[in-house]
Amino acid sequence: MYLRDMRTYGRAALPLFRTAAQGQLLSKLFLQPDKRWTLAALARELNTAPSSLHAEVHRLEAAGLIKASEVGRSRLLEANPDHPIARPLVEVLRYFYGPPTVIAEEYDSVQGIEHLLIFGSWAARQAGEPGPPPNDIDVLVVGTASRSDVYAAADRSQQRIGITVNPVLASAQRWEAASDALIRQIKSSPTIDLTSALEST
């Protein structure tokens, strides 16, 4: 089964960014502009070692894309919204990295979710599989969440992302059943696991 969490996706963005780590780092800073991060917190969020991010942070800070401030003994990093390319950069980052963040945020308040996954063509493109740009995003919701709550969260996500979000509901029993053709297909294909991003499951 090809299963990744939301901290490790993004190969489709590699042609535009020097490294995957750079794209992921920029997305955290620019798509959450009101938040400031320590290097250690960013490393935990991106599931990597602080030492591996240090060089990327240094390059981006030298280029003026991010800025740092000292608060007590902590050095806090944030996006520089006044940089000349900040606005177009946000649009690029939102396209490549925004959907998982938005979907996780909108489903966070939905009770009864055991697993939340992006599957289908959007996940496949993010995994580096060739193909046309996806026109929609398929989301699997496993658990006991109500249909109305699941579809309402999909509608909110769609409004923010600008791409159709198609939710599929499945019980825990269906998720574990080897006889379900759709579940077998999902488990054998690229997915982005958003479950760890949910706080109110």
Buried (B, 14 or more C-beta within 10 A) or exposed (E): EEBBBBBBBBBBBBEEBEEBBBBBBBBBBBBBEEEBBBBEBBBEBBEBEBEEBEEBBEBBBEEEBBBEEEEEEEBBBBBBEEBEEBEEBBEBBBBBBBBBBBBBBBBBEBEBBBBBBBBBBBBBBBBEEEEEEBEEBBBBBBBEBEEEBBBBBBEBBBEBBEBEBBBBBBEEEEBEEEEBEEBEEBBEBBBBBBBEBBEEB
